Amino acid sequence: MASIRELHEQLIQKERSAVEITQEALDRIQALEPKLHSFLHVTAQKALEQARAVDAKIAAGEEIGLLAGIPIGVKDNMCTKGIPTTCASRILENFVPPYESTVTQKLLDAGAVVVGKTNLDEFAMGSSTENSAYQVTANPWDTSRVPGGSSGGSAAAVAADECVVSLGSDTGGSIRQPASFCGVVGMKPTYGLVSRYGLVAYASSLDQIGPFGRSVEDTAILLQAIAGYDPQDSTSLKVEIPDYVSSLKPDLKARAKLRIGVIKETFGEGLDSVVEQAVTKAIDQLQSLGAEIHIISCPNFRYGVPSYYIIAPSEASANLARYDGVKYGLRAEDADNLLSMYTRTRSTGFGAEVKRRIMIGTYALSAGYYDAYYLKAQKVRTLIKQDFERAFKTVDVLVCPTAPTTAFKAGEKVTDPLSMYLNDLMTIPVNLAGLPGISVPCGFDDQGLPIGLQLIGKVLREDQLLQVAYAYEQSTKWHLEQPQIS
């Protein structure tokens, strides 16, 4: 499928209609879903209605924005009015929100066509999209492998051209890691840049909605549409949103000397040698584009995983307490008292990984353990943030691998949670510090699986981050490669 800009040009020149473009995406979904399982809900009828509305505007001579008529996928943990929002959990299998999340409302206002809700790890808890209660999403590059997680459905849908762009959420790397595994661009914005109103909470101090695209420009266009202050979200930042798209230039030499820091702690033991080679070549490429390369130490980077897996489950144990069978979602029918209803509803409705994280979080917050675990993890979080602050006094952007390996086989790590958790080693610190990060394709391993390069920026410097990512992308051909799936 063409890029957003190309499709926009076709629409305004009346070479194609929005209905034709949407039908093409729906046909692609119908053909590939038996293999991929990217979507939990396909909203064909609503999508065609939205497309017809765009065509009517064009016929009436009205101007349309870049996203008008563009097929988009939305991760199924964002509320969509009148469309099921399950979080890939049995406990919400019949939940249909009575309201629209801020981000999906912005997409609808922009004329975008939502073709469906994408699969995820249950309540966004996972790194492989194998924890969904309904189906396991496959990687379009090799359907025996995982697409990453938790936004694996959104990443796979874009990689397989089932939609042009999509939305995911990133709590510890859940946009960037699947972007790396699926060979697409995925961005986690600064915490608070994009409203979380209508995003079903996992860990509220870490969750952030962000875009997927096949190119940096498509990703920037989608970010432009969803960024901005929202009074309905108390953590939303009241800041001016720059024009992300106009900041994209193919050459880093056009601006003052750009300083890029390589985080040395992300290289060495645990990093696949093929990934290391690809990322090293990408760093050399950035240097050839005019960037000044520095080796930077972030000594507390390695403590991101243990601190995250105390903080995130602790917040989850509080957030998921609302699923009790009383207000909405699943209710156990065989309960004879209130406590029995609570326990049976949660036992039936929650999957194994969700239960594990609730138990970890409840334990960490319990009397006698709060200081030893949760408080200490928050102190480590502060140290990680301070490492980044020191680094950004020397450099403008940081760089490292997105994930330590390429996509692994489905089922390979299901029985080894610790091994699964270590997949987020490179991405978690960015969430703990609330910084923006982006993953762009930077090569393939010897089995033809994509490798991702992670760029990390200063708070609210998405424009600079996108500029560097775009310059690198335009100097390579990795983003032009597509999986051979049909």
ZAKE-525558 format. One record per residue (C-alpha): residue number from 1; x, y, z. Coordinates in steps of 0.2 Angstrom, whole numbers, always signed. Layout:
nr	xx	yy	zz
NUM	X	Y	Z
...
***
This chain:
nr	xx	yy	zz
1	+0	+0	+0
2	+6	+18	-4
3	+12	+30	+9
4	+0	+43	+17
5	+6	+57	+6
6	+4	+47	-10
7	-13	+41	-5
8	-18	+59	-1
9	-12	+65	-18
10	-22	+51	-26
11	-38	+56	-17
12	-37	+75	-21
13	-33	+71	-39
14	-48	+60	-39
15	-37	+45	-46
16	-44	+34	-32
17	-58	+35	-20
18	-57	+33	-1
19	-69	+18	-3
20	-58	+10	-15
21	-43	+12	-3
22	-52	+6	+12
23	-59	-9	+2
24	-42	-13	-3
25	-36	-14	+15
26	-52	-24	+20
27	-48	-36	+6
28	-30	-38	+12
29	-36	-41	+30
30	-48	-54	+24
31	-35	-63	+14
32	-21	-62	+28
33	-30	-64	+44
34	-31	-83	+44
35	-12	-83	+44
36	-8	-67	+54
37	-22	-64	+67
38	-17	-46	+69
39	-35	-40	+72
40	-47	-44	+85
41	-62	-34	+78
42	-63	-29	+60
43	-75	-14	+58
44	-79	-16	+39
45	-96	-7	+39
46	-90	+8	+49
47	-74	+9	+39
48	-84	+10	+23
49	-96	+23	+30
50	-81	+34	+36
51	-73	+32	+18
52	-89	+37	+10
53	-90	+53	+21
54	-72	+58	+15
55	-77	+55	-3
56	-92	+66	-1
57	-81	+80	+6
58	-70	+78	-9
59	-85	+78	-21
60	-91	+94	-13
61	-74	+103	-16
62	-70	+103	+3
63	-52	+102	+8
64	-46	+86	+17
65	-31	+83	+29
66	-17	+71	+26
67	-26	+57	+36
68	-43	+59	+28
69	-47	+42	+20
70	-32	+33	+27
71	-35	+15	+34
72	-29	+14	+52
73	-28	+0	+65
74	-31	+4	+83
75	-24	-7	+97
76	-38	-15	+107
77	-35	-6	+123
78	-41	+11	+117
79	-59	+14	+120
80	-70	+16	+104
81	-88	+20	+105
82	-99	+7	+99
83	-85	-5	+95
84	-79	-19	+107
85	-63	-15	+118
86	-57	-31	+126
87	-39	-28	+130
88	-37	-46	+123
89	-44	-52	+140
90	-59	-63	+144
91	-64	-51	+158
92	-69	-38	+145
93	-75	-49	+131
94	-92	-41	+130
95	-87	-23	+134
96	-92	-10	+122
97	-87	+8	+127
98	-100	+21	+128
99	-87	+34	+124
100	-72	+38	+112
101	-54	+39	+118
102	-46	+56	+114
103	-34	+49	+102
104	-47	+39	+92
105	-59	+54	+92
106	-44	+65	+85
107	-42	+52	+71
108	-61	+52	+67
109	-60	+71	+67
110	-46	+70	+55
111	-56	+59	+43
112	-46	+44	+46
113	-54	+27	+42
114	-53	+15	+57
115	-53	-3	+49
116	-52	-12	+66
117	-45	-16	+83
118	-28	-25	+84
119	-23	-39	+95
120	-11	-37	+110
121	-5	-46	+125
122	-19	-46	+138
123	-20	-29	+146
124	-3	-25	+137
125	+6	-36	+148
126	+19	-45	+137
127	+33	-44	+124
128	+26	-56	+111
129	+7	-55	+109
130	+6	-73	+115
131	-3	-68	+130
132	-19	-63	+121
133	-34	-73	+127
134	-41	-75	+110
135	-27	-78	+97
136	-8	-77	+94
137	-2	-65	+81
138	+11	-70	+69
139	+26	-60	+62
140	+23	-56	+43
141	+42	-60	+40
142	+40	-77	+47
143	+24	-83	+53
144	+32	-96	+65
145	+39	-81	+75
146	+31	-68	+86
147	+28	-50	+81
148	+34	-44	+98
149	+23	-36	+111
150	+12	-30	+118
151	+7	-20	+102
152	+11	-35	+91
153	-6	-34	+81
154	-3	-15	+77
155	+15	-18	+71
156	+11	-34	+61
157	-4	-25	+53
158	+7	-11	+46
159	+21	-23	+41
160	+9	-34	+31
161	+0	-19	+23
162	-17	-22	+31
163	-17	-4	+36
164	-6	+11	+32
165	-3	+16	+50
166	-8	+11	+67
167	-9	+16	+85
168	-1	+6	+99
169	+3	+9	+117
170	+21	+8	+125
171	+23	+5	+144
172	+40	-3	+143
173	+44	-5	+125
174	+28	-11	+118
175	+28	+0	+102
176	+47	+0	+99
177	+51	-19	+102
178	+37	-25	+90
179	+42	-11	+77
180	+60	-19	+78
181	+53	-37	+76
182	+41	-32	+61
183	+53	-20	+52
184	+42	-5	+54
185	+44	+12	+62
186	+37	+14	+80
187	+38	+29	+91
188	+35	+31	+110
189	+32	+50	+113
190	+37	+60	+128
191	+26	+55	+143
192	+11	+67	+143
193	+12	+73	+125
194	-2	+61	+119
195	-18	+60	+129
196	-21	+44	+139
197	-40	+47	+141
198	-49	+32	+135
199	-33	+21	+136
200	-36	+6	+147
201	-23	+8	+161
202	-9	-5	+164
203	+4	+6	+173
204	-2	+24	+173
205	+15	+32	+176
206	+23	+23	+161
207	+9	+20	+148
208	+10	+31	+132
209	+1	+30	+116
210	+11	+31	+100
211	+11	+28	+81
212	+17	+14	+69
213	+21	+17	+51
214	+31	+10	+37
215	+41	+26	+36
216	+46	+40	+47
217	+36	+52	+38
218	+20	+42	+40
219	+24	+40	+59
220	+26	+59	+60
221	+10	+63	+52
222	+0	+51	+64
223	+9	+59	+79
224	+5	+76	+73
225	-14	+71	+73
226	-14	+63	+90
227	-2	+75	+100
228	-8	+89	+111
229	-16	+94	+127
230	-31	+86	+134
231	-40	+93	+149
232	-48	+76	+152
233	-31	+68	+156
234	-22	+75	+172
235	-5	+70	+166
236	-7	+79	+149
237	+6	+92	+145
238	+0	+109	+140
239	+13	+113	+127
240	+14	+120	+110
241	+15	+106	+97
242	+28	+109	+83
243	+26	+104	+65
244	+34	+87	+65
245	+32	+84	+47
246	+40	+100	+41
247	+56	+96	+52
248	+60	+81	+42
249	+76	+84	+31
250	+86	+71	+22
251	+103	+78	+28
252	+109	+81	+46
253	+122	+93	+39
254	+108	+106	+37
255	+108	+110	+55
256	+121	+114	+69
257	+133	+99	+73
258	+122	+85	+79
259	+129	+75	+94
260	+124	+57	+95
261	+128	+47	+110
262	+131	+28	+110
263	+125	+20	+126
264	+140	+8	+130
265	+130	-2	+142
266	+118	-9	+129
267	+132	-18	+120
268	+141	-34	+125
269	+134	-49	+134
270	+116	-53	+130
271	+116	-44	+113
272	+115	-55	+97
273	+131	-52	+87
274	+121	-49	+71
275	+111	-36	+79
276	+127	-28	+86
277	+134	-28	+69
278	+119	-20	+61
279	+117	-6	+74
280	+136	-2	+73
281	+134	+0	+54
282	+119	+11	+57
283	+129	+22	+69
284	+143	+23	+56
285	+130	+29	+44
286	+124	+42	+55
287	+142	+48	+57
288	+143	+49	+38
289	+127	+60	+37
290	+136	+73	+48
291	+133	+67	+66
292	+147	+68	+79
293	+147	+52	+88
294	+151	+50	+107
295	+152	+35	+118
296	+141	+38	+133
297	+139	+29	+150
298	+122	+26	+158
299	+128	+15	+173
300	+110	+12	+180
301	+103	+7	+163
302	+105	-11	+168
303	+93	-9	+183
304	+79	-4	+172
305	+71	-21	+170
306	+71	-25	+189
307	+64	-8	+194
308	+51	-9	+180
309	+45	-26	+185
310	+41	-19	+203
311	+34	-2	+198
312	+23	-8	+183
313	+15	-23	+192
314	+12	-12	+208
315	+2	+0	+197
316	-6	-14	+188
317	-12	-22	+204
318	-21	-5	+208
319	-28	-2	+191
320	-34	-19	+188
321	-44	-20	+205
322	-58	-12	+195
323	-62	-28	+186
324	-73	-36	+200
325	-88	-42	+190
326	-99	-28	+197
327	-98	-13	+185
328	-94	-20	+168
329	-86	-35	+159
330	-87	-53	+164
331	-96	-59	+180
332	-95	-76	+187
333	-112	-84	+187
334	-109	-98	+199
335	-105	-87	+214
336	-116	-87	+230
337	-108	-72	+239
338	-99	-56	+234
339	-81	-62	+239
340	-85	-78	+229
341	-90	-67	+214
342	-74	-57	+215
343	-63	-72	+216
344	-71	-83	+203
345	-73	-68	+190
346	-55	-64	+191
347	-49	-82	+191
348	-59	-85	+175
349	-57	-68	+167
350	-38	-65	+169
351	-24	-75	+160
352	-9	-82	+168
353	+3	-67	+165
354	-10	-54	+171
355	-12	-64	+187
356	+7	-66	+189
357	+9	-47	+188
358	-5	-43	+200
359	+2	-55	+212
360	+20	-47	+211
361	+13	-29	+212
362	+2	-33	+227
363	+16	-41	+236
364	+28	-27	+233
365	+15	-14	+240
366	+11	-25	+255
367	+15	-20	+273
368	+33	-24	+277
369	+39	-25	+259
370	+34	-7	+252
371	+51	+1	+257
372	+61	-14	+252
373	+54	-16	+235
374	+43	-2	+228
375	+51	+13	+236
376	+69	+6	+231
377	+63	+3	+213
378	+57	+21	+213
379	+74	+27	+219
380	+82	+17	+205
381	+70	+25	+193
382	+76	+42	+198
383	+95	+37	+196
384	+90	+31	+178
385	+82	+48	+174
386	+98	+57	+181
387	+109	+46	+170
388	+99	+52	+155
389	+100	+70	+161
390	+119	+69	+162
391	+120	+61	+145
392	+110	+75	+137
393	+121	+88	+144
394	+134	+81	+132
395	+124	+75	+117
396	+107	+78	+108
397	+101	+61	+104
398	+106	+44	+111
399	+107	+28	+101
400	+106	+9	+105
401	+98	-7	+99
402	+80	-8	+101
403	+80	-26	+106
404	+94	-38	+110
405	+88	-51	+97
406	+77	-53	+82
407	+60	-61	+83
408	+60	-77	+92
409	+49	-92	+88
410	+31	-93	+95
411	+31	-103	+111
412	+50	-102	+114
413	+49	-91	+129
414	+32	-94	+136
415	+38	-105	+150
416	+52	-93	+155
417	+45	-76	+160
418	+62	-69	+165
419	+69	-73	+148
420	+54	-64	+140
421	+56	-49	+152
422	+74	-47	+146
423	+68	-43	+129
424	+63	-26	+135
425	+81	-22	+142
426	+84	-8	+130
427	+67	+0	+130
428	+61	+0	+148
429	+73	+14	+154
430	+65	+26	+142
431	+48	+24	+149
432	+55	+25	+167
433	+62	+42	+162
434	+47	+48	+152
435	+58	+51	+137
436	+53	+50	+118
437	+60	+35	+109
438	+59	+28	+91
439	+64	+12	+82
440	+68	+12	+64
441	+73	-3	+53
442	+92	-5	+51
443	+95	-22	+44
444	+91	-40	+43
445	+99	-56	+51
446	+104	-71	+41
447	+86	-78	+42
448	+79	-62	+34
449	+72	-55	+51
450	+72	-36	+54
451	+83	-27	+66
452	+78	-11	+74
453	+89	+4	+79
454	+83	+14	+94
455	+85	+33	+95
456	+81	+42	+112
457	+78	+60	+113
458	+76	+74	+126
459	+59	+78	+133
460	+47	+85	+120
461	+61	+84	+107
462	+51	+73	+95
463	+55	+85	+81
464	+73	+82	+83
465	+71	+63	+85
466	+61	+62	+70
467	+73	+72	+60
468	+88	+60	+64
469	+77	+45	+61
470	+71	+52	+44
471	+89	+57	+38
472	+95	+39	+43
473	+80	+31	+34
474	+82	+41	+18
475	+100	+36	+17
476	+96	+17	+17
477	+84	+6	+9
478	+79	-5	+24
479	+61	+3	+26
480	+58	-1	+7
481	+59	-20	+11
482	+42	-29	+13
483	+38	-47	+19
484	+33	-59	+6
485	+16	-64	+13
486	+0	-67	+3
***
